[in-house]
Amino acid sequence: MAVSGSSQCHPVRPTSTALSNTANDTVDIFSVASGAPVFQFSLPVGLDPASARFRTDGELWVANWISDSVSVVDAATHRVVATLHPGDAPGDVVFAAGKAFVALSGAHDQVVVYDRSTYAELARLEVFGEHPRALAASADGREVYLVVLNSGNRTTTVGAQRVAAGGGMPPPNPAKIGRASCRERV
């Protein structure tokens, strides 16, 4: 499957997947019901779509980096039904606990929380780190995880086998003092 520009993608749903076609400022929908991707339609969204994620089989949210917006798409009618304006440089969206979480990586490093049915803004959570990017939700939908591009604390990823060979995980350091995590504040 060839898509021009960057082709950011979230996990494939049982029936379809969406690709952010950054070069064309569109979101491209593919059916995967047959096991192979089959192009369905392309829809103009905001400038520089960075992430597209289905909330349901019929509703897709697209984070548009340059236009500072989130497009809510009705997949059945192939229309943008709402446009949210969370702030500078939305990079990802995820759904949990009846809410939508949008990561902002621009002037303010934040996660904006929306009611996913009414689109009402519920909260703005400050992020301790520069350029929050990817979001994920736990399988039970009770927690949201955030990846920060520039955390400033020299973090890295170490494989599980190497951690186990080194004696396991160390205790948290430093302990959280006077600062709530996003999960605790929502």
KENUTI-960699 format. One record per atom (N, C-alpha, C): residue number from 1; residue in three letters; chain; atom name; y, z, x. Coordinates in Angstrom, 2 decimals. Layout:
> pavo lolum titi zavex north up east
> NUM ALA A CA Y Z X;
...
This chain:
> pavo lolum titi zavex north up east
> 1 MET A N -1.16 0.00 0.85;
> 1 MET A CA 0.00 0.00 0.00;
> 1 MET A C 1.22 0.00 0.89;
> 2 ALA A N 2.04 -1.01 0.81;
> 2 ALA A CA 3.24 -1.10 1.63;
> 2 ALA A C 4.47 -0.79 0.79;
> 3 VAL A N 5.25 0.16 1.24;
> 3 VAL A CA 6.49 0.52 0.57;
> 3 VAL A C 7.56 0.52 1.64;
> 4 SER A N 8.66 -0.18 1.37;
> 4 SER A CA 9.72 -0.22 2.37;
> 4 SER A C 10.42 1.12 2.44;
> 5 GLY A N 11.05 1.41 3.55;
> 5 GLY A CA 11.74 2.70 3.71;
> 5 GLY A C 10.73 3.81 3.91;
> 6 SER A N 11.19 5.03 3.76;
> 6 SER A CA 10.27 6.14 3.90;
> 6 SER A C 9.51 6.31 2.60;
> 7 SER A N 8.27 6.71 2.70;
> 7 SER A CA 7.43 6.81 1.52;
> 7 SER A C 6.91 8.23 1.37;
> 8 GLN A N 7.83 9.14 1.09;
> 8 GLN A CA 7.44 10.52 0.90;
> 8 GLN A C 6.58 10.61 -0.36;
> 9 CYS A N 5.60 11.47 -0.31;
> 9 CYS A CA 4.67 11.54 -1.43;
> 9 CYS A C 4.11 12.96 -1.52;
> 10 HIS A N 3.90 13.41 -2.74;
> 10 HIS A CA 3.25 14.69 -2.97;
> 10 HIS A C 1.82 14.40 -3.37;
> 11 PRO A N 0.99 15.41 -3.51;
> 11 PRO A CA -0.41 15.16 -3.84;
> 11 PRO A C -0.57 14.21 -5.03;
> 12 VAL A N -1.58 13.37 -4.94;
> 12 VAL A CA -1.86 12.39 -5.99;
> 12 VAL A C -2.41 13.12 -7.20;
> 13 ARG A N -1.86 12.81 -8.37;
> 13 ARG A CA -2.38 13.36 -9.63;
> 13 ARG A C -3.63 12.57 -10.01;
> 14 PRO A N -4.43 13.07 -10.94;
> 14 PRO A CA -5.65 12.33 -11.31;
> 14 PRO A C -5.40 10.92 -11.83;
> 15 THR A N -4.23 10.69 -12.43;
> 15 THR A CA -3.96 9.37 -13.01;
> 15 THR A C -2.88 8.57 -12.31;
> 16 SER A N -1.96 9.25 -11.59;
> 16 SER A CA -0.85 8.51 -11.00;
> 16 SER A C -0.24 9.26 -9.83;
> 17 THR A N 0.59 8.54 -9.07;
> 17 THR A CA 1.37 9.15 -8.01;
> 17 THR A C 2.73 8.47 -7.96;
> 18 ALA A N 3.69 9.16 -7.40;
> 18 ALA A CA 5.05 8.62 -7.29;
> 18 ALA A C 5.46 8.62 -5.83;
> 19 LEU A N 6.10 7.56 -5.41;
> 19 LEU A CA 6.61 7.44 -4.05;
> 19 LEU A C 8.13 7.31 -4.09;
> 20 SER A N 8.81 8.09 -3.27;
> 20 SER A CA 10.26 7.95 -3.12;
> 20 SER A C 10.52 6.77 -2.21;
> 21 ASN A N 11.08 5.72 -2.76;
> 21 ASN A CA 11.37 4.52 -1.98;
> 21 ASN A C 12.83 4.60 -1.54;
> 22 THR A N 13.03 5.26 -0.41;
> 22 THR A CA 14.37 5.57 0.08;
> 22 THR A C 15.21 4.31 0.32;
> 23 ALA A N 14.62 3.29 0.87;
> 23 ALA A CA 15.37 2.07 1.19;
> 23 ALA A C 15.93 1.38 -0.05;
> 24 ASN A N 15.24 1.49 -1.17;
> 24 ASN A CA 15.67 0.82 -2.41;
> 24 ASN A C 16.33 1.76 -3.40;
> 25 ASP A N 16.42 3.06 -3.08;
> 25 ASP A CA 16.96 4.06 -4.01;
> 25 ASP A C 16.21 4.04 -5.34;
> 26 THR A N 14.88 3.96 -5.24;
> 26 THR A CA 14.03 3.94 -6.43;
> 26 THR A C 12.89 4.94 -6.25;
> 27 VAL A N 12.23 5.21 -7.36;
> 27 VAL A CA 10.96 5.90 -7.33;
> 27 VAL A C 9.94 4.89 -7.85;
> 28 ASP A N 8.84 4.75 -7.13;
> 28 ASP A CA 7.81 3.77 -7.47;
> 28 ASP A C 6.57 4.52 -7.96;
> 29 ILE A N 6.09 4.13 -9.13;
> 29 ILE A CA 4.96 4.79 -9.77;
> 29 ILE A C 3.73 3.90 -9.64;
> 30 PHE A N 2.62 4.53 -9.23;
> 30 PHE A CA 1.35 3.84 -9.08;
> 30 PHE A C 0.30 4.55 -9.90;
> 31 SER A N -0.54 3.79 -10.58;
> 31 SER A CA -1.71 4.35 -11.24;
> 31 SER A C -2.81 4.47 -10.19;
> 32 VAL A N -3.54 5.56 -10.22;
> 32 VAL A CA -4.67 5.73 -9.31;
> 32 VAL A C -5.96 6.02 -10.10;
> 33 ALA A N -5.91 5.75 -11.40;
> 33 ALA A CA -7.05 6.04 -12.28;
> 33 ALA A C -8.31 5.29 -11.86;
> 34 SER A N -8.15 4.08 -11.31;
> 34 SER A CA -9.31 3.28 -10.91;
> 34 SER A C -9.82 3.65 -9.51;
> 35 GLY A N -9.11 4.54 -8.83;
> 35 GLY A CA -9.49 4.91 -7.47;
> 35 GLY A C -8.65 4.21 -6.42;
> 36 ALA A N -8.04 3.11 -6.77;
> 36 ALA A CA -7.15 2.39 -5.86;
> 36 ALA A C -5.76 2.38 -6.48;
> 37 PRO A N -4.71 2.50 -5.66;
> 37 PRO A CA -3.35 2.50 -6.22;
> 37 PRO A C -2.99 1.13 -6.81;
> 38 VAL A N -2.46 1.15 -8.03;
> 38 VAL A CA -2.01 -0.06 -8.71;
> 38 VAL A C -0.57 0.18 -9.14;
> 39 PHE A N 0.34 -0.68 -8.66;
> 39 PHE A CA 1.76 -0.53 -8.98;
> 39 PHE A C 1.97 -0.61 -10.48;
> 40 GLN A N 2.77 0.35 -11.03;
> 40 GLN A CA 3.09 0.38 -12.45;
> 40 GLN A C 4.54 -0.03 -12.70;
> 41 PHE A N 5.49 0.69 -12.07;
> 41 PHE A CA 6.89 0.36 -12.26;
> 41 PHE A C 7.73 1.01 -11.18;
> 42 SER A N 8.95 0.50 -11.04;
> 42 SER A CA 9.93 1.03 -10.11;
> 42 SER A C 11.18 1.34 -10.92;
> 43 LEU A N 11.81 2.48 -10.64;
> 43 LEU A CA 12.96 2.91 -11.42;
> 43 LEU A C 14.09 3.34 -10.49;
> 44 PRO A N 15.29 2.79 -10.66;
> 44 PRO A CA 16.43 3.25 -9.85;
> 44 PRO A C 16.73 4.72 -10.16;
> 45 VAL A N 16.95 5.50 -9.10;
> 45 VAL A CA 17.33 6.90 -9.22;
> 45 VAL A C 18.59 7.09 -8.37;
> 46 GLY A N 18.83 8.26 -7.84;
> 46 GLY A CA 19.99 8.48 -7.00;
> 46 GLY A C 19.83 7.87 -5.62;
> 47 LEU A N 20.85 8.06 -4.78;
> 47 LEU A CA 20.83 7.52 -3.42;
> 47 LEU A C 19.92 8.34 -2.52;
> 48 ASP A N 19.07 7.66 -1.78;
> 48 ASP A CA 18.18 8.26 -0.78;
> 48 ASP A C 17.22 9.27 -1.39;
> 49 PRO A N 16.37 8.83 -2.34;
> 49 PRO A CA 15.40 9.76 -2.90;
> 49 PRO A C 14.48 10.29 -1.81;
> 50 ALA A N 14.40 11.59 -1.70;
> 50 ALA A CA 13.64 12.22 -0.61;
> 50 ALA A C 12.31 12.78 -1.07;
> 51 SER A N 12.18 13.06 -2.35;
> 51 SER A CA 10.98 13.71 -2.85;
> 51 SER A C 10.82 13.39 -4.33;
> 52 ALA A N 9.60 13.16 -4.76;
> 52 ALA A CA 9.30 12.93 -6.18;
> 52 ALA A C 8.07 13.75 -6.53;
> 53 ARG A N 8.18 14.52 -7.60;
> 53 ARG A CA 7.05 15.38 -7.99;
> 53 ARG A C 6.93 15.40 -9.51;
> 54 PHE A N 5.71 15.18 -10.00;
> 54 PHE A CA 5.45 15.26 -11.43;
> 54 PHE A C 5.44 16.72 -11.87;
> 55 ARG A N 6.15 17.01 -12.96;
> 55 ARG A CA 6.05 18.33 -13.60;
> 55 ARG A C 4.90 18.30 -14.59;
> 56 THR A N 4.79 17.19 -15.33;
> 56 THR A CA 3.67 16.92 -16.23;
> 56 THR A C 3.29 15.46 -16.02;
> 57 ASP A N 2.26 14.99 -16.72;
> 57 ASP A CA 1.91 13.57 -16.60;
> 57 ASP A C 3.04 12.67 -17.05;
> 58 GLY A N 3.91 13.17 -17.94;
> 58 GLY A CA 4.98 12.35 -18.48;
> 58 GLY A C 6.35 12.59 -17.91;
> 59 GLU A N 6.50 13.62 -17.06;
> 59 GLU A CA 7.83 13.94 -16.54;
> 59 GLU A C 7.81 14.08 -15.02;
> 60 LEU A N 8.74 13.40 -14.37;
> 60 LEU A CA 8.84 13.35 -12.92;
> 60 LEU A C 10.24 13.79 -12.51;
> 61 TRP A N 10.33 14.64 -11.49;
> 61 TRP A CA 11.63 15.06 -10.94;
> 61 TRP A C 11.77 14.44 -9.55;
> 62 VAL A N 12.94 13.84 -9.26;
> 62 VAL A CA 13.19 13.16 -7.99;
> 62 VAL A C 14.42 13.79 -7.33;
> 63 ALA A N 14.25 14.33 -6.13;
> 63 ALA A CA 15.37 14.89 -5.36;
> 63 ALA A C 16.03 13.76 -4.58;
> 64 ASN A N 17.33 13.55 -4.82;
> 64 ASN A CA 18.09 12.46 -4.20;
> 64 ASN A C 19.03 13.03 -3.15;
> 65 TRP A N 18.71 12.83 -1.89;
> 65 TRP A CA 19.38 13.45 -0.75;
> 65 TRP A C 20.87 13.13 -0.67;
> 66 ILE A N 21.24 11.88 -0.65;
> 66 ILE A CA 22.63 11.47 -0.43;
> 66 ILE A C 23.50 11.66 -1.68;
> 67 SER A N 22.97 11.38 -2.85;
> 67 SER A CA 23.78 11.53 -4.06;
> 67 SER A C 23.83 12.96 -4.57;
> 68 ASP A N 23.16 13.89 -3.85;
> 68 ASP A CA 23.23 15.32 -4.19;
> 68 ASP A C 22.81 15.57 -5.64;
> 69 SER A N 21.72 14.93 -6.05;
> 69 SER A CA 21.30 15.05 -7.44;
> 69 SER A C 19.78 15.13 -7.54;
> 70 VAL A N 19.32 15.50 -8.72;
> 70 VAL A CA 17.91 15.46 -9.06;
> 70 VAL A C 17.80 14.65 -10.34;
> 71 SER A N 17.01 13.57 -10.30;
> 71 SER A CA 16.79 12.74 -11.48;
> 71 SER A C 15.52 13.21 -12.18;
> 72 VAL A N 15.61 13.42 -13.49;
> 72 VAL A CA 14.44 13.77 -14.30;
> 72 VAL A C 14.04 12.50 -15.04;
> 73 VAL A N 12.81 12.05 -14.81;
> 73 VAL A CA 12.34 10.76 -15.30;
> 73 VAL A C 11.30 10.96 -16.39;
> 74 ASP A N 11.44 10.23 -17.49;
> 74 ASP A CA 10.41 10.14 -18.52;
> 74 ASP A C 9.52 8.98 -18.11;
> 75 ALA A N 8.31 9.28 -17.67;
> 75 ALA A CA 7.42 8.24 -17.15;
> 75 ALA A C 6.94 7.29 -18.24;
> 76 ALA A N 6.90 7.73 -19.49;
> 76 ALA A CA 6.43 6.87 -20.57;
> 76 ALA A C 7.47 5.80 -20.93;
> 77 THR A N 8.75 6.19 -20.93;
> 77 THR A CA 9.81 5.24 -21.31;
> 77 THR A C 10.48 4.58 -20.11;
> 78 HIS A N 10.13 5.04 -18.91;
> 78 HIS A CA 10.68 4.50 -17.66;
> 78 HIS A C 12.20 4.68 -17.62;
> 79 ARG A N 12.67 5.87 -18.04;
> 79 ARG A CA 14.10 6.15 -18.07;
> 79 ARG A C 14.40 7.47 -17.39;
> 80 VAL A N 15.60 7.54 -16.78;
> 80 VAL A CA 16.11 8.81 -16.29;
> 80 VAL A C 16.70 9.51 -17.51;
> 81 VAL A N 16.15 10.70 -17.86;
> 81 VAL A CA 16.59 11.40 -19.07;
> 81 VAL A C 17.58 12.52 -18.77;
> 82 ALA A N 17.68 12.93 -17.52;
> 82 ALA A CA 18.65 13.96 -17.13;
> 82 ALA A C 18.94 13.81 -15.65;
> 83 THR A N 20.16 14.16 -15.27;
> 83 THR A CA 20.54 14.20 -13.87;
> 83 THR A C 21.16 15.55 -13.59;
> 84 LEU A N 20.55 16.29 -12.67;
> 84 LEU A CA 21.04 17.61 -12.29;
> 84 LEU A C 21.83 17.49 -11.00;
> 85 HIS A N 22.80 18.36 -10.81;
> 85 HIS A CA 23.64 18.34 -9.60;
> 85 HIS A C 23.56 19.70 -8.92;
> 86 PRO A N 22.48 19.95 -8.16;
> 86 PRO A CA 22.27 21.27 -7.57;
> 86 PRO A C 23.18 21.59 -6.38;
> 87 GLY A N 23.67 20.58 -5.68;
> 87 GLY A CA 24.47 20.80 -4.50;
> 87 GLY A C 24.10 19.81 -3.41;
> 88 ASP A N 24.53 20.11 -2.19;
> 88 ASP A CA 24.42 19.19 -1.07;
> 88 ASP A C 22.99 19.03 -0.55;
> 89 ALA A N 22.52 17.80 -0.53;
> 89 ALA A CA 21.27 17.38 0.12;
> 89 ALA A C 20.01 18.03 -0.43;
> 90 PRO A N 19.69 17.80 -1.71;
> 90 PRO A CA 18.40 18.29 -2.22;
> 90 PRO A C 17.27 17.52 -1.56;
> 91 GLY A N 16.29 18.25 -1.03;
> 91 GLY A CA 15.21 17.61 -0.29;
> 91 GLY A C 13.85 17.71 -0.91;
> 92 ASP A N 13.64 18.66 -1.82;
> 92 ASP A CA 12.33 18.79 -2.44;
> 92 ASP A C 12.46 19.59 -3.72;
> 93 VAL A N 11.44 19.48 -4.56;
> 93 VAL A CA 11.37 20.23 -5.81;
> 93 VAL A C 9.93 20.65 -6.03;
> 94 VAL A N 9.75 21.84 -6.62;
> 94 VAL A CA 8.42 22.32 -6.96;
> 94 VAL A C 8.54 23.15 -8.24;
> 95 PHE A N 7.43 23.31 -8.95;
> 95 PHE A CA 7.42 24.02 -10.22;
> 95 PHE A C 6.50 25.22 -10.16;
> 96 ALA A N 6.99 26.36 -10.69;
> 96 ALA A CA 6.19 27.58 -10.75;
> 96 ALA A C 6.80 28.52 -11.77;
> 97 ALA A N 5.96 29.25 -12.47;
> 97 ALA A CA 6.39 30.30 -13.40;
> 97 ALA A C 7.44 29.82 -14.40;
> 98 GLY A N 7.27 28.60 -14.92;
> 98 GLY A CA 8.20 28.08 -15.91;
> 98 GLY A C 9.54 27.65 -15.36;
> 99 LYS A N 9.63 27.58 -14.05;
> 99 LYS A CA 10.90 27.23 -13.41;
> 99 LYS A C 10.72 26.05 -12.46;
> 100 ALA A N 11.85 25.41 -12.15;
> 100 ALA A CA 11.88 24.37 -11.12;
> 100 ALA A C 12.69 24.91 -9.96;
> 101 PHE A N 12.22 24.70 -8.74;
> 101 PHE A CA 12.88 25.16 -7.53;
> 101 PHE A C 13.29 23.93 -6.72;
> 102 VAL A N 14.57 23.86 -6.34;
> 102 VAL A CA 15.09 22.71 -5.59;
> 102 VAL A C 15.64 23.22 -4.27;
> 103 ALA A N 15.14 22.69 -3.16;
> 103 ALA A CA 15.61 23.08 -1.82;
> 103 ALA A C 16.84 22.26 -1.46;
> 104 LEU A N 17.90 22.94 -1.00;
> 104 LEU A CA 19.13 22.29 -0.55;
> 104 LEU A C 19.27 22.47 0.96;
> 105 SER A N 19.52 21.36 1.67;
> 105 SER A CA 19.60 21.40 3.13;
> 105 SER A C 20.96 21.01 3.66;
> 106 GLY A N 21.98 20.99 2.85;
> 106 GLY A CA 23.28 20.52 3.29;
> 106 GLY A C 24.21 21.64 3.69;
> 107 ALA A N 25.38 21.68 3.07;
> 107 ALA A CA 26.41 22.65 3.41;
> 107 ALA A C 25.96 24.09 3.21;
> 108 HIS A N 25.10 24.31 2.23;
> 108 HIS A CA 24.56 25.65 1.96;
> 108 HIS A C 23.05 25.58 1.96;
> 109 ASP A N 22.41 26.39 2.74;
> 109 ASP A CA 20.95 26.45 2.79;
> 109 ASP A C 20.49 27.36 1.66;
> 110 GLN A N 20.03 26.73 0.58;
> 110 GLN A CA 19.70 27.47 -0.63;
> 110 GLN A C 18.49 26.86 -1.32;
> 111 VAL A N 17.96 27.65 -2.24;
> 111 VAL A CA 17.02 27.15 -3.23;
> 111 VAL A C 17.67 27.41 -4.59;
> 112 VAL A N 17.81 26.34 -5.37;
> 112 VAL A CA 18.39 26.47 -6.70;
> 112 VAL A C 17.24 26.52 -7.70;
> 113 VAL A N 17.30 27.48 -8.61;
> 113 VAL A CA 16.24 27.69 -9.60;
> 113 VAL A C 16.74 27.23 -10.96;
> 114 TYR A N 15.94 26.38 -11.62;
> 114 TYR A CA 16.27 25.86 -12.95;
> 114 TYR A C 15.19 26.24 -13.95;
> 115 ASP A N 15.60 26.39 -15.21;
> 115 ASP A CA 14.63 26.44 -16.31;
> 115 ASP A C 14.13 25.01 -16.44;
> 116 ARG A N 12.84 24.80 -16.32;
> 116 ARG A CA 12.34 23.44 -16.26;
> 116 ARG A C 12.31 22.74 -17.62;
> 117 SER A N 12.55 23.45 -18.70;
> 117 SER A CA 12.60 22.82 -20.01;
> 117 SER A C 14.03 22.51 -20.46;
> 118 THR A N 14.96 23.43 -20.20;
> 118 THR A CA 16.35 23.24 -20.65;
> 118 THR A C 17.24 22.68 -19.54;
> 119 TYR A N 16.76 22.70 -18.30;
> 119 TYR A CA 17.51 22.28 -17.12;
> 119 TYR A C 18.67 23.20 -16.78;
> 120 ALA A N 18.71 24.38 -17.39;
> 120 ALA A CA 19.78 25.34 -17.10;
> 120 ALA A C 19.55 25.97 -15.73;
> 121 GLU A N 20.63 26.10 -14.94;
> 121 GLU A CA 20.53 26.77 -13.65;
> 121 GLU A C 20.35 28.26 -13.88;
> 122 LEU A N 19.34 28.85 -13.22;
> 122 LEU A CA 19.05 30.27 -13.38;
> 122 LEU A C 19.50 31.11 -12.20;
> 123 ALA A N 19.42 30.55 -10.99;
> 123 ALA A CA 19.77 31.33 -9.79;
> 123 ALA A C 19.99 30.41 -8.61;
> 124 ARG A N 20.68 30.95 -7.60;
> 124 ARG A CA 20.83 30.31 -6.30;
> 124 ARG A C 20.38 31.33 -5.27;
> 125 LEU A N 19.37 30.97 -4.51;
> 125 LEU A CA 18.80 31.88 -3.52;
> 125 LEU A C 19.20 31.42 -2.12;
> 126 GLU A N 19.84 32.29 -1.37;
> 126 GLU A CA 20.22 31.97 0.00;
> 126 GLU A C 18.96 31.95 0.87;
> 127 VAL A N 18.92 31.03 1.80;
> 127 VAL A CA 17.77 30.89 2.70;
> 127 VAL A C 18.20 31.28 4.10;
> 128 PHE A N 17.42 32.13 4.74;
> 128 PHE A CA 17.70 32.56 6.10;
> 128 PHE A C 17.07 31.56 7.05;
> 129 GLY A N 17.82 30.52 7.40;
> 129 GLY A CA 17.34 29.45 8.25;
> 129 GLY A C 18.10 28.18 7.88;
> 130 GLU A N 18.15 27.24 8.82;
> 130 GLU A CA 18.88 26.00 8.59;
> 130 GLU A C 17.97 24.91 8.07;
> 131 HIS A N 18.45 24.21 7.07;
> 131 HIS A CA 17.82 23.02 6.52;
> 131 HIS A C 16.46 23.28 5.88;
> 132 PRO A N 16.42 24.04 4.78;
> 132 PRO A CA 15.16 24.17 4.05;
> 132 PRO A C 14.71 22.80 3.56;
> 133 ARG A N 13.43 22.52 3.70;
> 133 ARG A CA 12.96 21.17 3.37;
> 133 ARG A C 11.85 21.18 2.32;
> 134 ALA A N 10.64 21.41 2.73;
> 134 ALA A CA 9.49 21.25 1.83;
> 134 ALA A C 9.22 22.52 1.04;
> 135 LEU A N 8.81 22.32 -0.21;
> 135 LEU A CA 8.44 23.41 -1.09;
> 135 LEU A C 7.00 23.23 -1.55;
> 136 ALA A N 6.33 24.34 -1.82;
> 136 ALA A CA 4.98 24.32 -2.38;
> 136 ALA A C 4.83 25.55 -3.25;
> 137 ALA A N 3.96 25.47 -4.24;
> 137 ALA A CA 3.67 26.61 -5.11;
> 137 ALA A C 2.23 27.03 -4.90;
> 138 SER A N 1.98 28.32 -5.06;
> 138 SER A CA 0.61 28.82 -4.97;
> 138 SER A C -0.20 28.26 -6.14;
> 139 ALA A N -1.51 28.25 -6.01;
> 139 ALA A CA -2.38 27.69 -7.03;
> 139 ALA A C -2.19 28.37 -8.38;
> 140 ASP A N -1.90 29.67 -8.37;
> 140 ASP A CA -1.70 30.39 -9.64;
> 140 ASP A C -0.26 30.29 -10.15;
> 141 GLY A N 0.63 29.61 -9.41;
> 141 GLY A CA 2.00 29.39 -9.85;
> 141 GLY A C 2.88 30.62 -9.80;
> 142 ARG A N 2.46 31.66 -9.08;
> 142 ARG A CA 3.25 32.89 -9.03;
> 142 ARG A C 4.16 32.97 -7.81;
> 143 GLU A N 3.90 32.14 -6.80;
> 143 GLU A CA 4.70 32.18 -5.58;
> 143 GLU A C 5.14 30.77 -5.20;
> 144 VAL A N 6.32 30.71 -4.58;
> 144 VAL A CA 6.86 29.46 -4.05;
> 144 VAL A C 7.03 29.63 -2.56;
> 145 TYR A N 6.61 28.62 -1.81;
> 145 TYR A CA 6.71 28.65 -0.35;
> 145 TYR A C 7.71 27.60 0.10;
> 146 LEU A N 8.44 27.91 1.15;
> 146 LEU A CA 9.51 27.06 1.65;
> 146 LEU A C 9.35 26.85 3.14;
> 147 VAL A N 9.51 25.60 3.59;
> 147 VAL A CA 9.50 25.29 5.01;
> 147 VAL A C 10.94 25.04 5.44;
> 148 VAL A N 11.36 25.70 6.51;
> 148 VAL A CA 12.71 25.55 7.05;
> 148 VAL A C 12.62 24.70 8.31;
> 149 LEU A N 13.45 23.65 8.37;
> 149 LEU A CA 13.41 22.75 9.52;
> 149 LEU A C 13.86 23.45 10.79;
> 150 ASN A N 14.95 24.18 10.75;
> 150 ASN A CA 15.47 24.88 11.92;
> 150 ASN A C 15.52 26.38 11.61;
> 151 SER A N 14.45 27.08 11.89;
> 151 SER A CA 14.41 28.51 11.53;
> 151 SER A C 15.16 29.36 12.54;
> 152 GLY A N 15.32 28.89 13.76;
> 152 GLY A CA 16.06 29.65 14.76;
> 152 GLY A C 15.29 30.79 15.38;
> 153 ASN A N 14.01 30.92 15.06;
> 153 ASN A CA 13.25 32.03 15.63;
> 153 ASN A C 12.05 31.57 16.45;
> 154 ARG A N 12.10 30.32 16.88;
> 154 ARG A CA 11.06 29.76 17.76;
> 154 ARG A C 9.66 29.85 17.16;
> 155 THR A N 9.54 29.57 15.87;
> 155 THR A CA 8.23 29.59 15.23;
> 155 THR A C 7.46 28.32 15.57;
> 156 THR A N 6.17 28.40 15.41;
> 156 THR A CA 5.31 27.25 15.66;
> 156 THR A C 4.07 27.38 14.80;
> 157 THR A N 3.28 26.35 14.77;
> 157 THR A CA 2.02 26.36 14.04;
> 157 THR A C 0.89 26.49 15.05;
> 158 VAL A N -0.01 27.43 14.78;
> 158 VAL A CA -1.16 27.65 15.65;
> 158 VAL A C -2.41 27.53 14.78;
> 159 GLY A N -3.38 26.75 15.22;
> 159 GLY A CA -4.61 26.54 14.47;
> 159 GLY A C -5.40 27.83 14.23;
> 160 ALA A N -6.12 27.89 13.12;
> 160 ALA A CA -6.87 29.09 12.72;
> 160 ALA A C -7.90 29.50 13.76;
> 161 GLN A N -8.59 28.54 14.38;
> 161 GLN A CA -9.60 28.88 15.39;
> 161 GLN A C -8.97 29.58 16.59;
> 162 ARG A N -7.81 29.10 16.99;
> 162 ARG A CA -7.12 29.70 18.13;
> 162 ARG A C -6.63 31.11 17.80;
> 163 VAL A N -6.16 31.32 16.57;
> 163 VAL A CA -5.71 32.65 16.14;
> 163 VAL A C -6.90 33.61 16.14;
> 164 ALA A N -8.03 33.17 15.58;
> 164 ALA A CA -9.22 34.01 15.52;
> 164 ALA A C -9.71 34.35 16.94;
> 165 ALA A N -9.68 33.35 17.85;
> 165 ALA A CA -10.13 33.59 19.23;
> 165 ALA A C -9.22 34.58 19.95;
> 166 GLY A N -7.95 34.65 19.52;
> 166 GLY A CA -6.99 35.56 20.15;
> 166 GLY A C -6.98 36.95 19.53;
> 167 GLY A N -7.89 37.23 18.61;
> 167 GLY A CA -7.97 38.57 18.02;
> 167 GLY A C -7.38 38.69 16.63;
> 168 GLY A N -6.94 37.58 16.03;
> 168 GLY A CA -6.42 37.63 14.67;
> 168 GLY A C -4.90 37.69 14.62;
> 169 MET A N -4.39 37.80 13.41;
> 169 MET A CA -2.95 37.81 13.18;
> 169 MET A C -2.33 39.13 13.61;
> 170 PRO A N -1.16 39.09 14.26;
> 170 PRO A CA -0.47 40.33 14.59;
> 170 PRO A C 0.22 40.89 13.34;
> 171 PRO A N 0.64 42.14 13.37;
> 171 PRO A CA 1.39 42.68 12.23;
> 171 PRO A C 2.75 42.01 12.15;
> 172 PRO A N 3.36 42.01 10.95;
> 172 PRO A CA 4.69 41.38 10.82;
> 172 PRO A C 5.70 42.01 11.76;
> 173 ASN A N 6.56 41.15 12.35;
> 173 ASN A CA 7.57 41.64 13.26;
> 173 ASN A C 8.75 40.69 13.23;
> 174 PRO A N 9.95 41.09 12.97;
> 174 PRO A CA 10.31 42.45 12.57;
> 174 PRO A C 10.02 42.65 11.09;
> 175 ALA A N 9.92 43.91 10.68;
> 175 ALA A CA 9.70 44.22 9.27;
> 175 ALA A C 10.92 43.79 8.48;
> 176 LYS A N 10.72 43.41 7.21;
> 176 LYS A CA 11.85 43.06 6.36;
> 176 LYS A C 12.69 44.30 6.13;
> 177 ILE A N 13.95 44.23 6.50;
> 177 ILE A CA 14.84 45.36 6.32;
> 177 ILE A C 16.05 44.88 5.53;
> 178 GLY A N 16.20 45.37 4.31;
> 178 GLY A CA 17.37 45.06 3.51;
> 178 GLY A C 17.51 43.62 3.09;
> 179 ARG A N 16.47 42.84 3.16;
> 179 ARG A CA 16.56 41.44 2.78;
> 179 ARG A C 15.35 41.08 1.95;
> 180 ALA A N 15.58 40.65 0.73;
> 180 ALA A CA 14.48 40.29 -0.17;
> 180 ALA A C 14.08 38.85 0.07;
> 181 SER A N 12.81 38.57 -0.07;
> 181 SER A CA 12.36 37.19 0.01;
> 181 SER A C 12.69 36.50 -1.30;
> 182 CYS A N 12.66 35.18 -1.30;
> 182 CYS A CA 12.94 34.42 -2.52;
> 182 CYS A C 11.99 34.82 -3.61;
> 183 ARG A N 10.71 35.02 -3.29;
> 183 ARG A CA 9.72 35.37 -4.29;
> 183 ARG A C 10.08 36.68 -4.97;
> 184 GLU A N 10.58 37.65 -4.22;
> 184 GLU A CA 10.91 38.96 -4.77;
> 184 GLU A C 12.16 38.91 -5.62;
> 185 ARG A N 13.04 37.96 -5.36;
> 185 ARG A CA 14.32 37.93 -6.07;
> 185 ARG A C 14.26 37.10 -7.34;
> 186 VAL A N 13.21 36.31 -7.54;
> 186 VAL A CA 13.15 35.43 -8.72;
> 186 VAL A C 12.62 36.21 -9.89;
